[in-house]
Amino acid sequence: MRRYLVVALLLCSLSAQAADTLRIGSKVLTVGDSAVRAIDLLGKPDFKEPLEDEYGAYRGERWQYQADKGHITTVTIVQGKVSEIVDSSR
Protein backbone atom coordinates (compact mmCIF):
# COMPACT_ATOMS: atom_id res chain seq x y z
CA MET A 1 0.00 0.00 0.00
CA ARG A 2 2.81 2.38 0.88
CA ARG A 3 4.42 1.77 -2.52
CA TYR A 4 1.23 2.88 -4.33
CA LEU A 5 1.09 6.07 -2.28
CA VAL A 6 4.69 6.92 -3.16
CA VAL A 7 4.06 6.27 -6.87
CA ALA A 8 0.89 8.41 -6.83
CA LEU A 9 2.70 11.29 -5.14
CA LEU A 10 5.56 11.11 -7.66
CA LEU A 11 3.15 11.20 -10.59
CA CYS A 12 1.36 14.24 -9.17
CA SER A 13 4.62 16.08 -8.66
CA LEU A 14 5.66 15.54 -12.28
CA SER A 15 2.58 17.18 -13.81
CA ALA A 16 3.09 20.76 -12.59
CA GLN A 17 5.69 22.52 -10.56
CA ALA A 18 5.50 26.05 -9.21
CA ALA A 19 8.87 27.47 -8.37
CA ASP A 20 10.66 30.65 -7.46
CA THR A 21 13.27 30.05 -10.17
CA LEU A 22 13.50 28.66 -13.69
CA ARG A 23 16.76 27.62 -15.30
CA ILE A 24 17.17 28.56 -18.97
CA GLY A 25 20.48 27.17 -20.15
CA SER A 26 23.11 28.66 -17.86
CA LYS A 27 20.89 31.55 -16.74
CA VAL A 28 18.12 31.70 -14.13
CA LEU A 29 14.79 33.55 -14.09
CA THR A 30 13.68 34.36 -10.53
CA VAL A 31 10.46 35.67 -9.01
CA GLY A 32 11.01 39.42 -8.66
CA ASP A 33 12.95 39.76 -11.94
CA SER A 34 11.67 42.31 -14.45
CA ALA A 35 9.41 41.46 -17.38
CA VAL A 36 12.24 42.63 -19.67
CA ARG A 37 14.55 39.98 -18.20
CA ALA A 38 11.87 37.31 -18.75
CA ILE A 39 11.66 38.31 -22.43
CA ASP A 40 15.46 38.37 -22.71
CA LEU A 41 15.69 34.82 -21.36
CA LEU A 42 12.54 33.20 -22.79
CA GLY A 43 11.75 35.33 -25.81
CA LYS A 44 8.34 36.56 -26.91
CA PRO A 45 5.51 34.59 -25.23
CA ASP A 46 3.40 32.25 -27.35
CA PHE A 47 0.26 33.41 -25.53
CA LYS A 48 -0.59 36.40 -23.30
CA GLU A 49 -3.61 36.54 -21.02
CA PRO A 50 -4.59 39.70 -19.11
CA LEU A 51 -5.19 39.30 -15.37
CA GLU A 52 -7.94 41.22 -13.62
CA ASP A 53 -8.79 41.66 -9.96
CA GLU A 54 -12.24 40.93 -8.54
CA TYR A 55 -13.48 44.36 -9.73
CA GLY A 56 -12.29 43.90 -13.31
CA ALA A 57 -9.29 46.22 -13.03
CA TYR A 58 -6.10 45.28 -14.88
CA ARG A 59 -3.68 43.50 -12.55
CA GLY A 60 -1.03 42.07 -14.88
CA GLU A 61 -0.50 39.38 -17.50
CA ARG A 62 0.06 35.65 -17.64
CA TRP A 63 2.58 34.66 -20.32
CA GLN A 64 2.74 31.12 -21.68
CA TYR A 65 5.68 29.56 -23.46
CA GLN A 66 5.11 26.22 -25.17
CA ALA A 67 8.07 23.94 -25.70
CA ASP A 68 8.15 20.57 -27.44
CA LYS A 69 5.92 17.64 -26.45
CA GLY A 70 3.38 19.59 -24.40
CA HIS A 71 5.82 21.23 -22.01
CA ILE A 72 4.40 24.62 -20.95
CA THR A 73 6.02 27.32 -18.85
CA THR A 74 3.73 30.01 -17.45
CA VAL A 75 5.15 33.27 -16.14
CA THR A 76 2.86 35.71 -14.32
CA ILE A 77 3.80 39.39 -14.58
CA VAL A 78 2.40 41.87 -12.04
CA GLN A 79 3.53 45.52 -11.97
CA GLY A 80 6.31 44.77 -14.46
CA LYS A 81 7.86 41.99 -12.38
CA VAL A 82 7.72 38.18 -12.39
CA SER A 83 5.37 37.15 -9.57
CA GLU A 84 4.97 33.42 -10.32
CA ILE A 85 6.63 30.74 -12.44
CA VAL A 86 4.85 27.46 -13.22
CA ASP A 87 6.63 24.79 -15.21
CA SER A 88 4.34 21.94 -16.31
CA SER A 89 3.98 19.13 -18.80
CA ARG A 90 0.74 17.77 -20.20
A tleap script that builds the chain and sets N, CA, C and O, in Angstrom:
source leaprc.protein.ff14SB
mol = sequence {
  NMET ARG ARG TYR LEU VAL VAL ALA LEU LEU
  LEU CYS SER LEU SER ALA GLN ALA ALA ASP
  THR LEU ARG ILE GLY SER LYS VAL LEU THR
  VAL GLY ASP SER ALA VAL ARG ALA ILE ASP
  LEU LEU GLY LYS PRO ASP PHE LYS GLU PRO
  LEU GLU ASP GLU TYR GLY ALA TYR ARG GLY
  GLU ARG TRP GLN TYR GLN ALA ASP LYS GLY
  HIE ILE THR THR VAL THR ILE VAL GLN GLY
  LYS VAL SER GLU ILE VAL ASP SER SER CARG
}
set mol.1.N position { 0.823 -1.195 0.000 }
set mol.1.CA position { 0.000 0.000 0.000 }
set mol.1.C position { 0.868 1.261 0.000 }
set mol.1.O position { 0.576 2.231 -0.699 }
set mol.2.N position { 1.916 1.226 0.781 }
set mol.2.CA position { 2.807 2.376 0.878 }
set mol.2.C position { 3.470 2.668 -0.473 }
set mol.2.O position { 3.680 3.827 -0.829 }
set mol.3.N position { 3.792 1.626 -1.209 }
set mol.3.CA position { 4.416 1.772 -2.523 }
set mol.3.C position { 3.487 2.526 -3.478 }
set mol.3.O position { 3.943 3.386 -4.232 }
set mol.4.N position { 2.190 2.212 -3.453 }
set mol.4.CA position { 1.233 2.881 -4.326 }
set mol.4.C position { 1.108 4.356 -3.981 }
set mol.4.O position { 0.965 5.194 -4.872 }
set mol.5.N position { 1.159 4.675 -2.713 }
set mol.5.CA position { 1.089 6.068 -2.281 }
set mol.5.C position { 2.298 6.847 -2.786 }
set mol.5.O position { 2.156 7.973 -3.264 }
set mol.6.N position { 3.469 6.262 -2.684 }
set mol.6.CA position { 4.685 6.923 -3.156 }
set mol.6.C position { 4.615 7.136 -4.662 }
set mol.6.O position { 4.963 8.216 -5.138 }
set mol.7.N position { 4.180 6.151 -5.416 }
set mol.7.CA position { 4.061 6.271 -6.874 }
set mol.7.C position { 3.049 7.348 -7.238 }
set mol.7.O position { 3.297 8.142 -8.145 }
set mol.8.N position { 1.916 7.390 -6.550 }
set mol.8.CA position { 0.893 8.405 -6.827 }
set mol.8.C position { 1.426 9.801 -6.553 }
set mol.8.O position { 1.181 10.718 -7.337 }
set mol.9.N position { 2.146 9.978 -5.459 }
set mol.9.CA position { 2.705 11.291 -5.143 }
set mol.9.C position { 3.750 11.711 -6.165 }
set mol.9.O position { 3.815 12.886 -6.527 }
set mol.10.N position { 4.559 10.791 -6.632 }
set mol.10.CA position { 5.559 11.111 -7.656 }
set mol.10.C position { 4.896 11.537 -8.963 }
set mol.10.O position { 5.340 12.489 -9.605 }
set mol.11.N position { 3.842 10.841 -9.354 }
set mol.11.CA position { 3.147 11.201 -10.588 }
set mol.11.C position { 2.516 12.581 -10.491 }
set mol.11.O position { 2.546 13.342 -11.458 }
set mol.12.N position { 1.957 12.907 -9.361 }
set mol.12.CA position { 1.362 14.238 -9.174 }
set mol.12.C position { 2.419 15.328 -9.224 }
set mol.12.O position { 2.170 16.407 -9.761 }
set mol.13.N position { 3.572 15.065 -8.682 }
set mol.13.CA position { 4.619 16.084 -8.661 }
set mol.13.C position { 5.223 16.320 -10.032 }
set mol.13.O position { 5.806 17.380 -10.263 }
set mol.14.N position { 5.104 15.374 -10.948 }
set mol.14.CA position { 5.659 15.541 -12.282 }
set mol.14.C position { 4.784 16.396 -13.184 }
set mol.14.O position { 5.288 16.970 -14.150 }
set mol.15.N position { 3.497 16.501 -12.905 }
set mol.15.CA position { 2.585 17.185 -13.811 }
set mol.15.C position { 2.733 18.702 -13.799 }
set mol.15.O position { 2.666 19.325 -14.859 }
set mol.16.N position { 2.929 19.304 -12.655 }
set mol.16.CA position { 3.087 20.757 -12.588 }
set mol.16.C position { 3.974 21.107 -11.409 }
set mol.16.O position { 3.933 20.463 -10.361 }
set mol.17.N position { 4.765 22.131 -11.602 }
set mol.17.CA position { 5.693 22.517 -10.560 }
set mol.17.C position { 5.767 24.039 -10.503 }
set mol.17.O position { 6.201 24.680 -11.459 }
set mol.18.N position { 5.351 24.601 -9.402 }
set mol.18.CA position { 5.504 26.046 -9.206 }
set mol.18.C position { 6.823 26.263 -8.489 }
set mol.18.O position { 7.165 25.546 -7.549 }
set mol.19.N position { 7.547 27.254 -8.945 }
set mol.19.CA position { 8.875 27.466 -8.370 }
set mol.19.C position { 9.177 28.951 -8.302 }
set mol.19.O position { 8.506 29.772 -8.928 }
set mol.20.N position { 10.194 29.275 -7.533 }
set mol.20.CA position { 10.664 30.651 -7.458 }
set mol.20.C position { 11.716 30.937 -8.519 }
set mol.20.O position { 12.051 32.096 -8.767 }
set mol.21.N position { 12.241 29.884 -9.148 }
set mol.21.CA position { 13.272 30.048 -10.174 }
set mol.21.C position { 13.010 29.124 -11.346 }
set mol.21.O position { 12.327 28.109 -11.214 }
set mol.22.N position { 13.557 29.484 -12.486 }
set mol.22.CA position { 13.497 28.660 -13.689 }
set mol.22.C position { 14.842 28.772 -14.389 }
set mol.22.O position { 15.296 29.868 -14.717 }
set mol.23.N position { 15.475 27.626 -14.613 }
set mol.23.CA position { 16.764 27.616 -15.297 }
set mol.23.C position { 16.537 27.580 -16.801 }
set mol.23.O position { 15.787 26.748 -17.310 }
set mol.24.N position { 17.199 28.498 -17.506 }
set mol.24.CA position { 17.174 28.556 -18.965 }
set mol.24.C position { 18.625 28.506 -19.414 }
set mol.24.O position { 19.324 29.520 -19.400 }
set mol.25.N position { 19.072 27.328 -19.810 }
set mol.25.CA position { 20.481 27.174 -20.154 }
set mol.25.C position { 21.333 27.408 -18.921 }
set mol.25.O position { 21.159 26.733 -17.906 }
set mol.26.N position { 22.245 28.351 -19.002 }
set mol.26.CA position { 23.110 28.655 -17.859 }
set mol.26.C position { 22.601 29.848 -17.052 }
set mol.26.O position { 23.250 30.274 -16.096 }
set mol.27.N position { 21.443 30.386 -17.434 }
set mol.27.CA position { 20.885 31.552 -16.742 }
set mol.27.C position { 19.651 31.148 -15.946 }
set mol.27.O position { 19.082 30.080 -16.171 }
set mol.28.N position { 19.237 32.008 -15.015 }
set mol.28.CA position { 18.120 31.698 -14.132 }
set mol.28.C position { 17.152 32.875 -14.097 }
set mol.28.O position { 17.557 34.025 -13.930 }
set mol.29.N position { 15.855 32.565 -14.259 }
set mol.29.CA position { 14.789 33.545 -14.085 }
set mol.29.C position { 14.230 33.348 -12.678 }
set mol.29.O position { 13.922 32.223 -12.283 }
set mol.30.N position { 14.100 34.426 -11.931 }
set mol.30.CA position { 13.678 34.359 -10.535 }
set mol.30.C position { 12.464 35.254 -10.314 }
set mol.30.O position { 12.330 36.306 -10.938 }
set mol.31.N position { 11.574 34.815 -9.408 }
set mol.31.CA position { 10.455 35.668 -9.010 }
set mol.31.C position { 11.044 36.982 -8.502 }
set mol.31.O position { 11.962 36.988 -7.682 }
set mol.32.N position { 10.503 38.096 -9.000 }
set mol.32.CA position { 11.015 39.418 -8.663 }
set mol.32.C position { 11.818 40.044 -9.789 }
set mol.32.O position { 12.048 41.253 -9.789 }
set mol.33.N position { 12.256 39.218 -10.766 }
set mol.33.CA position { 12.951 39.755 -11.942 }
set mol.33.C position { 11.982 40.585 -12.776 }
set mol.33.O position { 10.766 40.430 -12.663 }
set mol.34.N position { 12.519 41.459 -13.606 }
set mol.34.CA position { 11.675 42.310 -14.446 }
set mol.34.C position { 11.093 41.518 -15.614 }
set mol.34.O position { 11.595 40.456 -15.982 }
set mol.35.N position { 10.020 42.065 -16.186 }
set mol.35.CA position { 9.414 41.461 -17.376 }
set mol.35.C position { 10.403 41.491 -18.542 }
set mol.35.O position { 10.409 40.583 -19.374 }
set mol.36.N position { 11.232 42.524 -18.606 }
set mol.36.CA position { 12.238 42.629 -19.665 }
set mol.36.C position { 13.224 41.470 -19.580 }
set mol.36.O position { 13.606 40.903 -20.604 }
set mol.37.N position { 13.636 41.116 -18.369 }
set mol.37.CA position { 14.555 39.979 -18.196 }
set mol.37.C position { 13.881 38.681 -18.630 }
set mol.37.O position { 14.528 37.831 -19.241 }
set mol.38.N position { 12.593 38.512 -18.326 }
set mol.38.CA position { 11.866 37.310 -18.753 }
set mol.38.C position { 11.865 37.209 -20.277 }
set mol.38.O position { 12.061 36.125 -20.826 }
set mol.39.N position { 11.647 38.321 -20.954 }
set mol.39.CA position { 11.663 38.313 -22.428 }
set mol.39.C position { 13.066 38.042 -22.944 }
set mol.39.O position { 13.235 37.316 -23.923 }
set mol.40.N position { 14.079 38.619 -22.295 }
set mol.40.CA position { 15.457 38.373 -22.705 }
set mol.40.C position { 15.808 36.890 -22.623 }
set mol.40.O position { 16.484 36.360 -23.505 }
set mol.41.N position { 15.349 36.219 -21.563 }
set mol.41.CA position { 15.690 34.819 -21.357 }
set mol.41.C position { 14.802 33.856 -22.135 }
set mol.41.O position { 15.290 32.865 -22.679 }
set mol.42.N position { 13.501 34.137 -22.194 }
set mol.42.CA position { 12.543 33.201 -22.785 }
set mol.42.C position { 12.060 33.602 -24.174 }
set mol.42.O position { 11.519 32.775 -24.907 }
set mol.43.N position { 12.252 34.854 -24.532 }
set mol.43.CA position { 11.748 35.327 -25.814 }
set mol.43.C position { 10.318 35.809 -25.702 }
set mol.43.O position { 9.768 35.931 -24.608 }
set mol.44.N position { 9.725 36.081 -26.857 }
set mol.44.CA position { 8.339 36.557 -26.907 }
set mol.44.C position { 7.397 35.409 -26.523 }
set mol.44.O position { 7.552 34.298 -27.029 }
set mol.45.N position { 6.431 35.657 -25.642 }
set mol.45.CA position { 5.514 34.586 -25.226 }
set mol.45.C position { 4.645 34.106 -26.384 }
set mol.45.O position { 4.300 34.873 -27.283 }
set mol.46.N position { 4.298 32.817 -26.343 }
set mol.46.CA position { 3.398 32.249 -27.350 }
set mol.46.C position { 1.957 32.700 -27.114 }
set mol.46.O position { 1.162 32.771 -28.052 }
set mol.47.N position { 1.628 33.001 -25.872 }
set mol.47.CA position { 0.264 33.407 -25.529 }
set mol.47.C position { 0.312 34.364 -24.345 }
set mol.47.O position { 1.048 34.131 -23.386 }
set mol.48.N position { -0.470 35.439 -24.408 }
set mol.48.CA position { -0.589 36.395 -23.302 }
set mol.48.C position { -2.043 36.468 -22.871 }
set mol.48.O position { -2.947 36.547 -23.703 }
set mol.49.N position { -2.259 36.441 -21.565 }
set mol.49.CA position { -3.610 36.536 -21.020 }
set mol.49.C position { -3.630 37.650 -19.971 }
set mol.49.O position { -2.844 37.615 -19.024 }
set mol.50.N position { -4.513 38.631 -20.127 }
set mol.50.CA position { -4.590 39.695 -19.111 }
set mol.50.C position { -5.170 39.149 -17.804 }
set mol.50.O position { -6.048 38.287 -17.815 }
set mol.51.N position { -4.669 39.659 -16.691 }
set mol.51.CA position { -5.188 39.295 -15.370 }
set mol.51.C position { -5.955 40.472 -14.808 }
set mol.51.O position { -5.514 41.617 -14.906 }
set mol.52.N position { -7.117 40.185 -14.213 }
set mol.52.CA position { -7.941 41.225 -13.615 }
set mol.52.C position { -8.199 40.885 -12.159 }
set mol.52.O position { -8.211 39.714 -11.779 }
set mol.53.N position { -8.406 41.918 -11.341 }
set mol.53.CA position { -8.786 41.664 -9.959 }
set mol.53.C position { -10.292 41.409 -9.892 }
set mol.53.O position { -10.958 41.342 -10.925 }
set mol.54.N position { -10.821 41.270 -8.688 }
set mol.54.CA position { -12.244 40.933 -8.535 }
set mol.54.C position { -13.182 42.029 -9.020 }
set mol.54.O position { -14.376 41.784 -9.195 }
set mol.55.N position { -12.657 43.248 -9.241 }
set mol.55.CA position { -13.476 44.356 -9.728 }
set mol.55.C position { -13.319 44.590 -11.227 }
set mol.55.O position { -13.940 45.494 -11.786 }
set mol.56.N position { -12.492 43.779 -11.873 }
set mol.56.CA position { -12.288 43.900 -13.311 }
set mol.56.C position { -11.152 44.825 -13.705 }
set mol.56.O position { -10.943 45.073 -14.893 }
set mol.57.N position { -10.422 45.336 -12.740 }
set mol.57.CA position { -9.288 46.220 -13.034 }
set mol.57.C position { -8.084 45.395 -13.476 }
set mol.57.O position { -7.869 44.281 -12.998 }
set mol.58.N position { -7.314 45.952 -14.383 }
set mol.58.CA position { -6.104 45.283 -14.884 }
set mol.58.C position { -5.118 45.071 -13.740 }
set mol.58.O position { -4.812 46.001 -12.993 }
set mol.59.N position { -4.623 43.837 -13.606 }
set mol.59.CA position { -3.680 43.501 -12.548 }
set mol.59.C position { -2.317 43.103 -13.090 }
set mol.59.O position { -1.303 43.309 -12.424 }
set mol.60.N position { -2.281 42.537 -14.288 }
set mol.60.CA position { -1.031 42.069 -14.876 }
set mol.60.C position { -1.314 41.161 -16.051 }
set mol.60.O position { -2.384 41.225 -16.657 }
set mol.61.N position { -0.342 40.310 -16.374 }
set mol.61.CA position { -0.495 39.382 -17.497 }
set mol.61.C position { 0.079 38.023 -17.130 }
set mol.61.O position { 0.987 37.914 -16.306 }
set mol.62.N position { -0.464 37.003 -17.754 }
set mol.62.CA position { 0.057 35.652 -17.641 }
set mol.62.C position { 0.614 35.280 -19.017 }
set mol.62.O position { -0.117 35.245 -20.006 }
set mol.63.N position { 1.909 35.007 -19.060 }
set mol.63.CA position { 2.577 34.663 -20.316 }
set mol.63.C position { 2.823 33.163 -20.359 }
set mol.63.O position { 3.289 32.570 -19.386 }
set mol.64.N position { 2.500 32.552 -21.509 }
set mol.64.CA position { 2.745 31.125 -21.678 }
set mol.64.C position { 3.756 30.889 -22.792 }
set mol.64.O position { 3.703 31.504 -23.858 }
set mol.65.N position { 4.669 29.986 -22.508 }
set mol.65.CA position { 5.679 29.556 -23.465 }
set mol.65.C position { 5.514 28.060 -23.655 }
set mol.65.O position { 5.567 27.300 -22.687 }
set mol.66.N position { 5.314 27.627 -24.900 }
set mol.66.CA position { 5.113 26.216 -25.172 }
set mol.66.C position { 6.363 25.642 -25.817 }
set mol.66.O position { 6.816 26.101 -26.866 }
set mol.67.N position { 6.901 24.636 -25.165 }
set mol.67.CA position { 8.065 23.936 -25.705 }
set mol.67.C position { 7.588 22.646 -26.366 }
set mol.67.O position { 6.384 22.431 -26.506 }
set mol.68.N position { 8.498 21.809 -26.761 }
set mol.68.CA position { 8.151 20.566 -27.441 }
set mol.68.C position { 7.434 19.579 -26.513 }
set mol.68.O position { 7.629 19.590 -25.298 }
set mol.69.N position { 6.615 18.740 -27.108 }
set mol.69.CA position { 5.916 17.639 -26.447 }
set mol.69.C position { 5.046 18.065 -25.270 }
set mol.69.O position { 5.017 17.385 -24.245 }
set mol.70.N position { 4.340 19.177 -25.407 }
set mol.70.CA position { 3.377 19.595 -24.400 }
set mol.70.C position { 3.946 20.253 -23.163 }
set mol.70.O position { 3.214 20.484 -22.200 }
set mol.71.N position { 5.208 20.556 -23.163 }
set mol.71.CA position { 5.823 21.230 -22.008 }
set mol.71.C position { 5.473 22.708 -22.061 }
set mol.71.O position { 5.760 23.380 -23.052 }
set mol.72.N position { 4.849 23.223 -20.995 }
set mol.72.CA position { 4.404 24.617 -20.954 }
set mol.72.C position { 4.994 25.305 -19.726 }
set mol.72.O position { 4.945 24.773 -18.617 }
set mol.73.N position { 5.549 26.487 -19.939 }
set mol.73.CA position { 6.025 27.324 -18.852 }
set mol.73.C position { 5.144 28.562 -18.805 }
set mol.73.O position { 4.970 29.245 -19.814 }
set mol.74.N position { 4.588 28.851 -17.634 }
set mol.74.CA position { 3.727 30.012 -17.450 }
set mol.74.C position { 4.407 30.980 -16.493 }
set mol.74.O position { 4.802 30.614 -15.387 }
set mol.75.N position { 4.533 32.224 -16.944 }
set mol.75.CA position { 5.145 33.273 -16.138 }
set mol.75.C position { 4.093 34.350 -15.912 }
set mol.75.O position { 3.533 34.886 -16.868 }
set mol.76.N position { 3.824 34.665 -14.656 }
set mol.76.CA position { 2.863 35.705 -14.318 }
set mol.76.C position { 3.619 37.001 -14.033 }
set mol.76.O position { 4.557 37.036 -13.237 }
set mol.77.N position { 3.179 38.069 -14.711 }
set mol.77.CA position { 3.798 39.387 -14.584 }
set mol.77.C position { 2.811 40.325 -13.888 }
set mol.77.O position { 1.697 40.522 -14.373 }
set mol.78.N position { 3.211 40.900 -12.764 }
set mol.78.CA position { 2.398 41.874 -12.037 }
set mol.78.C position { 3.278 43.086 -11.749 }
set mol.78.O position { 4.360 42.955 -11.176 }
set mol.79.N position { 2.811 44.255 -12.146 }
set mol.79.CA position { 3.535 45.518 -11.970 }
set mol.79.C position { 4.943 45.454 -12.566 }
set mol.79.O position { 5.903 45.971 -11.993 }
set mol.80.N position { 5.042 44.807 -13.733 }
set mol.80.CA position { 6.305 44.768 -14.460 }
set mol.80.C position { 7.333 43.790 -13.931 }
set mol.80.O position { 8.481 43.794 -14.374 }
set mol.81.N position { 6.927 42.945 -12.979 }
set mol.81.CA position { 7.859 41.985 -12.383 }
set mol.81.C position { 7.270 40.580 -12.400 }
set mol.81.O position { 6.051 40.409 -12.370 }
set mol.82.N position { 8.138 39.580 -12.446 }
set mol.82.CA position { 7.716 38.179 -12.390 }
set mol.82.C position { 7.201 37.897 -10.986 }
set mol.82.O position { 7.923 38.084 -10.006 }
set mol.83.N position { 5.943 37.444 -10.888 }
set mol.83.CA position { 5.371 37.148 -9.572 }
set mol.83.C position { 5.171 35.650 -9.354 }
set mol.83.O position { 5.029 35.200 -8.217 }
set mol.84.N position { 5.159 34.876 -10.446 }
set mol.84.CA position { 4.970 33.419 -10.316 }
set mol.84.C position { 5.535 32.739 -11.554 }
set mol.84.O position { 5.444 33.260 -12.666 }
set mol.85.N position { 6.122 31.564 -11.338 }
set mol.85.CA position { 6.632 30.741 -12.438 }
set mol.85.C position { 6.070 29.356 -12.240 }
set mol.85.O position { 6.246 28.759 -11.178 }
set mol.86.N position { 5.382 28.824 -13.267 }
set mol.86.CA position { 4.845 27.457 -13.217 }
set mol.86.C position { 5.383 26.713 -14.425 }
set mol.86.O position { 5.201 27.137 -15.566 }
set mol.87.N position { 6.039 25.613 -14.163 }
set mol.87.CA position { 6.626 24.786 -15.211 }
set mol.87.C position { 5.874 23.460 -15.207 }
set mol.87.O position { 5.918 22.726 -14.220 }
set mol.88.N position { 5.185 23.148 -16.304 }
set mol.88.CA position { 4.340 21.944 -16.313 }
set mol.88.C position { 4.465 21.198 -17.630 }
set mol.88.O position { 4.913 21.742 -18.639 }
set mol.89.N position { 4.056 19.938 -17.589 }
set mol.89.CA position { 3.981 19.128 -18.801 }
set mol.89.C position { 2.619 18.468 -18.847 }
set mol.89.O position { 2.064 18.092 -17.816 }
set mol.90.N position { 2.089 18.332 -20.040 }
set mol.90.CA position { 0.744 17.767 -20.195 }
set mol.90.C position { 0.748 16.287 -20.076 }
set mol.90.O position { -0.304 15.656 -20.182 }
savepdb mol mol.pdb
quit
